[in-house]
Amino acid sequence: MKEAKISGFKNDIDGFMQFCPLSVNNNTKELVGSLRSKEILEWFEQNPDLAKKIPPDLRCFENISYADNPIVVIAKSR
C-alpha cells in the first residue's frame, strides 16, 4: 500500500518542519495544523546542524517526549 503524500508549506524562514494546515479560519486569516511529537523528535534527530540554527523558541521542542500531545500550529496570514 502506498502512502499518500501530504502537501504543505516548506518552512524557508527558519528551516524548521514543514507546515500542513488542516483548517483555515477565513475571519482571522489563520491556518491551523498540528505536529506530532514523534515527528518533531525525529526531525531533531535527523537535522542536528539545522536544529542549532533555528530560533530558541523552536529549540524548546527538542525536550518534548514521545508521549506528549501533538503541538498545535497557528499561522496568521498577513
Biopython code that builds the backbone (N, CA, C, O; Angstrom):
import numpy as np
from Bio.PDB.StructureBuilder import StructureBuilder

atoms = [
    (1, "MET", "N", (0.831, -1.174, 0.000)),
    (1, "MET", "CA", (0.000, 0.000, 0.000)),
    (1, "MET", "C", (0.880, 1.243, 0.000)),
    (1, "MET", "O", (1.789, 1.355, 0.823)),
    (2, "LYS", "N", (0.622, 2.180, -0.913)),
    (2, "LYS", "CA", (1.380, 3.416, -0.992)),
    (2, "LYS", "C", (0.815, 4.439, -0.018)),
    (2, "LYS", "O", (-0.396, 4.528, 0.183)),
    (3, "GLU", "N", (1.718, 5.209, 0.581)),
    (3, "GLU", "CA", (1.283, 6.288, 1.452)),
    (3, "GLU", "C", (1.011, 7.523, 0.612)),
    (3, "GLU", "O", (1.745, 7.822, -0.330)),
    (4, "ALA", "N", (-0.047, 8.234, 0.960)),
    (4, "ALA", "CA", (-0.357, 9.475, 0.265)),
    (4, "ALA", "C", (0.593, 10.564, 0.750)),
    (4, "ALA", "O", (0.894, 10.664, 1.940)),
    (5, "LYS", "N", (1.049, 11.362, -0.178)),
    (5, "LYS", "CA", (1.907, 12.481, 0.201)),
    (5, "LYS", "C", (1.017, 13.652, 0.601)),
    (5, "LYS", "O", (0.046, 13.981, -0.080)),
    (6, "ILE", "N", (1.368, 14.262, 1.704)),
    (6, "ILE", "CA", (0.623, 15.413, 2.178)),
    (6, "ILE", "C", (1.405, 16.657, 1.783)),
    (6, "ILE", "O", (2.588, 16.788, 2.096)),
    (7, "SER", "N", (0.738, 17.554, 1.103)),
    (7, "SER", "CA", (1.436, 18.777, 0.731)),
    (7, "SER", "C", (1.221, 19.825, 1.814)),
    (7, "SER", "O", (0.274, 19.747, 2.597)),
    (8, "GLY", "N", (2.089, 20.776, 1.843)),
    (8, "GLY", "CA", (2.010, 21.830, 2.842)),
    (8, "GLY", "C", (2.950, 22.943, 2.462)),
    (8, "GLY", "O", (3.211, 23.178, 1.282)),
    (9, "PHE", "N", (3.459, 23.632, 3.468)),
    (9, "PHE", "CA", (4.350, 24.753, 3.258)),
    (9, "PHE", "C", (5.729, 24.428, 3.782)),
    (9, "PHE", "O", (5.888, 24.055, 4.945)),
    (10, "LYS", "N", (6.722, 24.567, 2.932)),
    (10, "LYS", "CA", (8.103, 24.403, 3.365)),
    (10, "LYS", "C", (8.467, 25.621, 4.208)),
    (10, "LYS", "O", (8.179, 26.755, 3.825)),
    (11, "ASN", "N", (9.091, 25.389, 5.338)),
    (11, "ASN", "CA", (9.487, 26.480, 6.207)),
    (11, "ASN", "C", (10.830, 27.020, 5.726)),
    (11, "ASN", "O", (11.888, 26.530, 6.122)),
    (12, "ASP", "N", (10.772, 28.032, 4.871)),
    (12, "ASP", "CA", (12.005, 28.616, 4.344)),
    (12, "ASP", "C", (12.428, 29.853, 5.130)),
    (12, "ASP", "O", (13.355, 30.556, 4.729)),
    (13, "ILE", "N", (11.753, 30.121, 6.249)),
    (13, "ILE", "CA", (12.117, 31.265, 7.088)),
    (13, "ILE", "C", (13.209, 30.862, 8.068)),
    (13, "ILE", "O", (14.247, 31.520, 8.150)),
    (14, "ASP", "N", (12.979, 29.784, 8.812)),
    (14, "ASP", "CA", (13.979, 29.367, 9.797)),
    (14, "ASP", "C", (14.404, 27.912, 9.637)),
    (14, "ASP", "O", (15.227, 27.425, 10.412)),
    (15, "GLY", "N", (13.859, 27.210, 8.645)),
    (15, "GLY", "CA", (14.302, 25.855, 8.351)),
    (15, "GLY", "C", (13.705, 24.759, 9.201)),
    (15, "GLY", "O", (14.126, 23.606, 9.111)),
    (16, "PHE", "N", (12.714, 25.105, 10.041)),
    (16, "PHE", "CA", (12.089, 24.070, 10.872)),
    (16, "PHE", "C", (11.149, 23.242, 10.007)),
    (16, "PHE", "O", (11.226, 23.312, 8.780)),
    (17, "MET", "N", (10.297, 22.488, 10.594)),
    (17, "MET", "CA", (9.476, 21.498, 9.909)),
    (17, "MET", "C", (8.471, 22.112, 8.924)),
    (17, "MET", "O", (8.078, 23.273, 9.043)),
    (18, "GLN", "N", (8.075, 21.293, 7.958)),
    (18, "GLN", "CA", (7.046, 21.685, 7.010)),
    (18, "GLN", "C", (5.718, 21.810, 7.747)),
    (18, "GLN", "O", (5.451, 21.055, 8.683)),
    (19, "PHE", "N", (4.886, 22.761, 7.328)),
    (19, "PHE", "CA", (3.591, 23.008, 7.960)),
    (19, "PHE", "C", (2.478, 22.595, 7.010)),
    (19, "PHE", "O", (2.395, 23.082, 5.883)),
    (20, "CYS", "N", (1.627, 21.695, 7.475)),
    (20, "CYS", "CA", (0.485, 21.226, 6.689)),
    (20, "CYS", "C", (-0.795, 21.644, 7.397)),
    (20, "CYS", "O", (-1.218, 20.973, 8.339)),
    (21, "PRO", "N", (-1.427, 22.743, 6.965)),
    (21, "PRO", "CA", (-2.642, 23.190, 7.645)),
    (21, "PRO", "C", (-3.789, 22.202, 7.460)),
    (21, "PRO", "O", (-3.943, 21.588, 6.404)),
    (22, "LEU", "N", (-4.583, 22.066, 8.511)),
    (22, "LEU", "CA", (-5.746, 21.185, 8.484)),
    (22, "LEU", "C", (-7.036, 21.971, 8.327)),
    (22, "LEU", "O", (-8.044, 21.444, 7.855)),
    (23, "SER", "N", (-6.997, 23.249, 8.731)),
    (23, "SER", "CA", (-8.173, 24.096, 8.574)),
    (23, "SER", "C", (-7.749, 25.549, 8.405)),
    (23, "SER", "O", (-6.620, 25.936, 8.706)),
    (24, "VAL", "N", (-8.701, 26.336, 7.912)),
    (24, "VAL", "CA", (-8.465, 27.755, 7.681)),
    (24, "VAL", "C", (-9.609, 28.525, 8.312)),
    (24, "VAL", "O", (-10.775, 28.180, 8.121)),
    (25, "ASN", "N", (-9.282, 29.562, 9.060)),
    (25, "ASN", "CA", (-10.287, 30.451, 9.614)),
    (25, "ASN", "C", (-10.281, 31.707, 8.759)),
    (25, "ASN", "O", (-9.371, 32.529, 8.871)),
    (26, "ASN", "N", (-11.277, 31.862, 7.915)),
    (26, "ASN", "CA", (-11.311, 32.997, 6.993)),
    (26, "ASN", "C", (-11.499, 34.328, 7.705)),
    (26, "ASN", "O", (-11.054, 35.361, 7.206)),
    (27, "ASN", "N", (-12.152, 34.319, 8.865)),
    (27, "ASN", "CA", (-12.387, 35.569, 9.594)),
    (27, "ASN", "C", (-11.088, 36.154, 10.135)),
    (27, "ASN", "O", (-10.880, 37.366, 10.064)),
    (28, "THR", "N", (-10.221, 35.317, 10.670)),
    (28, "THR", "CA", (-8.974, 35.802, 11.253)),
    (28, "THR", "C", (-7.777, 35.546, 10.340)),
    (28, "THR", "O", (-6.652, 35.922, 10.670)),
    (29, "LYS", "N", (-8.011, 34.919, 9.210)),
    (29, "LYS", "CA", (-6.962, 34.576, 8.245)),
    (29, "LYS", "C", (-5.854, 33.743, 8.887)),
    (29, "LYS", "O", (-4.666, 33.995, 8.682)),
    (30, "GLU", "N", (-6.269, 32.750, 9.664)),
    (30, "GLU", "CA", (-5.318, 31.854, 10.318)),
    (30, "GLU", "C", (-5.390, 30.464, 9.705)),
    (30, "GLU", "O", (-6.467, 29.973, 9.366)),
    (31, "LEU", "N", (-4.222, 29.837, 9.567)),
    (31, "LEU", "CA", (-4.118, 28.450, 9.148)),
    (31, "LEU", "C", (-3.783, 27.652, 10.398)),
    (31, "LEU", "O", (-2.889, 28.029, 11.155)),
    (32, "VAL", "N", (-4.498, 26.548, 10.620)),
    (32, "VAL", "CA", (-4.302, 25.757, 11.827)),
    (32, "VAL", "C", (-3.920, 24.332, 11.440)),
    (32, "VAL", "O", (-4.519, 23.732, 10.548)),
    (33, "GLY", "N", (-2.924, 23.813, 12.122)),
    (33, "GLY", "CA", (-2.480, 22.446, 11.897)),
    (33, "GLY", "C", (-1.848, 21.914, 13.167)),
    (33, "GLY", "O", (-1.909, 22.559, 14.214)),
    (34, "SER", "N", (-1.248, 20.751, 13.082)),
    (34, "SER", "CA", (-0.570, 20.184, 14.245)),
    (34, "SER", "C", (0.642, 19.380, 13.796)),
    (34, "SER", "O", (0.731, 18.929, 12.654)),
    (35, "LEU", "N", (1.561, 19.217, 14.723)),
    (35, "LEU", "CA", (2.754, 18.400, 14.502)),
    (35, "LEU", "C", (2.795, 17.350, 15.603)),
    (35, "LEU", "O", (2.660, 17.678, 16.781)),
    (36, "ARG", "N", (2.979, 16.096, 15.227)),
    (36, "ARG", "CA", (3.056, 15.036, 16.230)),
    (36, "ARG", "C", (4.415, 15.062, 16.911)),
    (36, "ARG", "O", (5.439, 15.362, 16.298)),
    (37, "SER", "N", (4.391, 14.740, 18.195)),
    (37, "SER", "CA", (5.622, 14.742, 18.992)),
    (37, "SER", "C", (6.695, 13.867, 18.355)),
    (37, "SER", "O", (7.863, 14.250, 18.292)),
    (38, "LYS", "N", (6.292, 12.692, 17.885)),
    (38, "LYS", "CA", (7.241, 11.759, 17.274)),
    (38, "LYS", "C", (7.926, 12.396, 16.067)),
    (38, "LYS", "O", (9.138, 12.261, 15.897)),
    (39, "GLU", "N", (7.159, 13.086, 15.234)),
    (39, "GLU", "CA", (7.732, 13.717, 14.041)),
    (39, "GLU", "C", (8.704, 14.839, 14.410)),
    (39, "GLU", "O", (9.732, 15.020, 13.759)),
    (40, "ILE", "N", (8.367, 15.585, 15.456)),
    (40, "ILE", "CA", (9.247, 16.666, 15.896)),
    (40, "ILE", "C", (10.568, 16.094, 16.404)),
    (40, "ILE", "O", (11.638, 16.573, 16.029)),
    (41, "LEU", "N", (10.494, 15.083, 17.246)),
    (41, "LEU", "CA", (11.710, 14.477, 17.791)),
    (41, "LEU", "C", (12.560, 13.837, 16.698)),
    (41, "LEU", "O", (13.787, 13.916, 16.747)),
    (42, "GLU", "N", (11.931, 13.212, 15.726)),
    (42, "GLU", "CA", (12.670, 12.633, 14.598)),
    (42, "GLU", "C", (13.357, 13.722, 13.785)),
    (42, "GLU", "O", (14.478, 13.529, 13.314)),
    (43, "TRP", "N", (12.692, 14.874, 13.614)),
    (43, "TRP", "CA", (13.305, 15.983, 12.880)),
    (43, "TRP", "C", (14.585, 16.420, 13.585)),
    (43, "TRP", "O", (15.610, 16.621, 12.933)),
    (44, "PHE", "N", (14.539, 16.572, 14.920)),
    (44, "PHE", "CA", (15.724, 16.979, 15.668)),
    (44, "PHE", "C", (16.842, 15.939, 15.546)),
    (44, "PHE", "O", (18.014, 16.303, 15.450)),
    (45, "GLU", "N", (16.493, 14.660, 15.548)),
    (45, "GLU", "CA", (17.498, 13.603, 15.423)),
    (45, "GLU", "C", (18.143, 13.601, 14.035)),
    (45, "GLU", "O", (19.341, 13.350, 13.906)),
    (46, "GLN", "N", (17.350, 13.879, 13.004)),
    (46, "GLN", "CA", (17.832, 13.818, 11.626)),
    (46, "GLN", "C", (18.476, 15.118, 11.153)),
    (46, "GLN", "O", (19.145, 15.133, 10.120)),
    (47, "ASN", "N", (18.283, 16.212, 11.896)),
    (47, "ASN", "CA", (18.788, 17.521, 11.471)),
    (47, "ASN", "C", (19.541, 18.236, 12.589)),
    (47, "ASN", "O", (19.180, 19.359, 12.940)),
    (48, "PRO", "N", (20.576, 17.617, 13.157)),
    (48, "PRO", "CA", (21.254, 18.249, 14.294)),
    (48, "PRO", "C", (21.912, 19.588, 13.959)),
    (48, "PRO", "O", (21.896, 20.495, 14.791)),
    (49, "ASP", "N", (22.483, 19.735, 12.777)),
    (49, "ASP", "CA", (23.116, 21.001, 12.406)),
    (49, "ASP", "C", (22.086, 22.111, 12.206)),
    (49, "ASP", "O", (22.283, 23.241, 12.653)),
    (50, "LEU", "N", (20.998, 21.780, 11.538)),
    (50, "LEU", "CA", (19.930, 22.753, 11.315)),
    (50, "LEU", "C", (19.244, 23.119, 12.630)),
    (50, "LEU", "O", (18.832, 24.263, 12.819)),
    (51, "ALA", "N", (19.123, 22.157, 13.530)),
    (51, "ALA", "CA", (18.483, 22.403, 14.822)),
    (51, "ALA", "C", (19.227, 23.454, 15.630)),
    (51, "ALA", "O", (18.616, 24.187, 16.408)),
    (52, "LYS", "N", (20.544, 23.533, 15.454)),
    (52, "LYS", "CA", (21.344, 24.537, 16.174)),
    (52, "LYS", "C", (21.062, 25.953, 15.668)),
    (52, "LYS", "O", (21.341, 26.926, 16.369)),
    (53, "LYS", "N", (20.513, 26.072, 14.459)),
    (53, "LYS", "CA", (20.313, 27.374, 13.831)),
    (53, "LYS", "C", (18.897, 27.923, 13.982)),
    (53, "LYS", "O", (18.667, 29.106, 13.732)),
    (54, "ILE", "N", (17.954, 27.088, 14.385)),
    (54, "ILE", "CA", (16.582, 27.573, 14.499)),
    (54, "ILE", "C", (16.438, 28.446, 15.744)),
    (54, "ILE", "O", (17.240, 28.326, 16.671)),
    (55, "PRO", "N", (15.443, 29.314, 15.785)),
    (55, "PRO", "CA", (15.258, 30.212, 16.936)),
    (55, "PRO", "C", (15.064, 29.437, 18.244)),
    (55, "PRO", "O", (14.541, 28.323, 18.240)),
    (56, "PRO", "N", (15.487, 30.031, 19.354)),
    (56, "PRO", "CA", (15.373, 29.363, 20.663)),
    (56, "PRO", "C", (13.949, 28.949, 21.024)),
    (56, "PRO", "O", (13.752, 27.926, 21.680)),
    (57, "ASP", "N", (12.954, 29.735, 20.602)),
    (57, "ASP", "CA", (11.579, 29.361, 20.942)),
    (57, "ASP", "C", (11.139, 28.083, 20.228)),
    (57, "ASP", "O", (10.181, 27.445, 20.664)),
    (58, "LEU", "N", (11.807, 27.696, 19.152)),
    (58, "LEU", "CA", (11.513, 26.426, 18.491)),
    (58, "LEU", "C", (12.399, 25.301, 19.030)),
    (58, "LEU", "O", (11.993, 24.139, 19.049)),
    (59, "ARG", "N", (13.598, 25.649, 19.463)),
    (59, "ARG", "CA", (14.512, 24.637, 20.010)),
    (59, "ARG", "C", (13.965, 23.989, 21.278)),
    (59, "ARG", "O", (14.370, 22.882, 21.632)),
    (60, "CYS", "N", (13.047, 24.672, 21.965)),
    (60, "CYS", "CA", (12.476, 24.099, 23.189)),
    (60, "CYS", "C", (11.729, 22.798, 22.898)),
    (60, "CYS", "O", (11.560, 21.976, 23.798)),
    (61, "PHE", "N", (11.281, 22.598, 21.661)),
    (61, "PHE", "CA", (10.565, 21.369, 21.304)),
    (61, "PHE", "C", (11.479, 20.148, 21.282)),
    (61, "PHE", "O", (11.003, 19.014, 21.222)),
    (62, "GLU", "N", (12.766, 20.372, 21.329)),
    (62, "GLU", "CA", (13.719, 19.262, 21.381)),
    (62, "GLU", "C", (13.577, 18.488, 22.688)),
    (62, "GLU", "O", (13.995, 17.333, 22.774)),
    (63, "ASN", "N", (12.998, 19.110, 23.689)),
    (63, "ASN", "CA", (12.866, 18.499, 25.016)),
    (63, "ASN", "C", (11.511, 17.856, 25.273)),
    (63, "ASN", "O", (11.221, 17.458, 26.401)),
    (64, "ILE", "N", (10.671, 17.748, 24.237)),
    (64, "ILE", "CA", (9.382, 17.098, 24.448)),
    (64, "ILE", "C", (9.565, 15.587, 24.514)),
    (64, "ILE", "O", (10.652, 15.068, 24.263)),
    (65, "SER", "N", (8.498, 14.899, 24.851)),
    (65, "SER", "CA", (8.522, 13.443, 24.974)),
    (65, "SER", "C", (7.692, 12.823, 23.853)),
    (65, "SER", "O", (6.786, 13.458, 23.313)),
    (66, "TYR", "N", (8.010, 11.589, 23.513)),
    (66, "TYR", "CA", (7.224, 10.866, 22.506)),
    (66, "TYR", "C", (5.767, 10.729, 22.947)),
    (66, "TYR", "O", (4.877, 10.598, 22.106)),
    (67, "ALA", "N", (5.519, 10.757, 24.239)),
    (67, "ALA", "CA", (4.164, 10.585, 24.773)),
    (67, "ALA", "C", (3.382, 11.898, 24.847)),
    (67, "ALA", "O", (2.197, 11.884, 25.180)),
    (68, "ASP", "N", (4.020, 13.029, 24.543)),
    (68, "ASP", "CA", (3.335, 14.318, 24.606)),
    (68, "ASP", "C", (2.261, 14.426, 23.533)),
    (68, "ASP", "O", (2.311, 13.753, 22.503)),
    (69, "ASN", "N", (1.300, 15.280, 23.801)),
    (69, "ASN", "CA", (0.239, 15.566, 22.833)),
    (69, "ASN", "C", (0.827, 16.275, 21.620)),
    (69, "ASN", "O", (1.914, 16.846, 21.700)),
    (70, "PRO", "N", (0.111, 16.242, 20.492)),
    (70, "PRO", "CA", (0.580, 16.988, 19.323)),
    (70, "PRO", "C", (0.671, 18.484, 19.631)),
    (70, "PRO", "O", (-0.038, 18.996, 20.497)),
    (71, "ILE", "N", (1.539, 19.159, 18.922)),
    (71, "ILE", "CA", (1.720, 20.596, 19.061)),
    (71, "ILE", "C", (0.803, 21.277, 18.040)),
    (71, "ILE", "O", (0.867, 20.980, 16.847)),
    (72, "VAL", "N", (-0.039, 22.180, 18.511)),
    (72, "VAL", "CA", (-0.930, 22.925, 17.623)),
    (72, "VAL", "C", (-0.146, 24.086, 17.026)),
    (72, "VAL", "O", (0.531, 24.830, 17.736)),
    (73, "VAL", "N", (-0.252, 24.224, 15.708)),
    (73, "VAL", "CA", (0.458, 25.290, 14.996)),
    (73, "VAL", "C", (-0.590, 26.220, 14.386)),
    (73, "VAL", "O", (-1.500, 25.779, 13.684)),
    (74, "ILE", "N", (-0.443, 27.516, 14.668)),
    (74, "ILE", "CA", (-1.352, 28.519, 14.098)),
    (74, "ILE", "C", (-0.506, 29.522, 13.343)),
    (74, "ILE", "O", (0.358, 30.182, 13.921)),
    (75, "ALA", "N", (-0.760, 29.634, 12.043)),
    (75, "ALA", "CA", (-0.034, 30.575, 11.204)),
    (75, "ALA", "C", (-1.011, 31.658, 10.764)),
    (75, "ALA", "O", (-2.086, 31.362, 10.244)),
    (76, "LYS", "N", (-0.637, 32.889, 10.974)),
    (76, "LYS", "CA", (-1.507, 34.012, 10.617)),
    (76, "LYS", "C", (-1.058, 34.600, 9.297)),
    (76, "LYS", "O", (0.117, 34.917, 9.113)),
    (77, "SER", "N", (-2.000, 34.745, 8.379)),
    (77, "SER", "CA", (-1.719, 35.338, 7.083)),
    (77, "SER", "C", (-1.772, 36.858, 7.209)),
    (77, "SER", "O", (-2.604, 37.408, 7.931)),
    (78, "ARG", "N", (-0.889, 37.508, 6.509)),
    (78, "ARG", "CA", (-0.882, 38.983, 6.564)),
    (78, "ARG", "C", (-1.625, 39.571, 5.411)),
    (78, "ARG", "O", (-1.720, 40.792, 5.297)),
]
sb = StructureBuilder()
sb.init_structure("model")
sb.init_model(0)
sb.init_chain("A")
sb.init_seg("    ")
for serial, (resi, resn, name, xyz) in enumerate(atoms, 1):
    if name == "N":
        sb.init_residue(resn, " ", resi, " ")
    sb.init_atom(name, np.array(xyz, "f"), 0.0, 1.0, " ", f" {name:<3s}", serial, name[0])
structure = sb.get_structure()
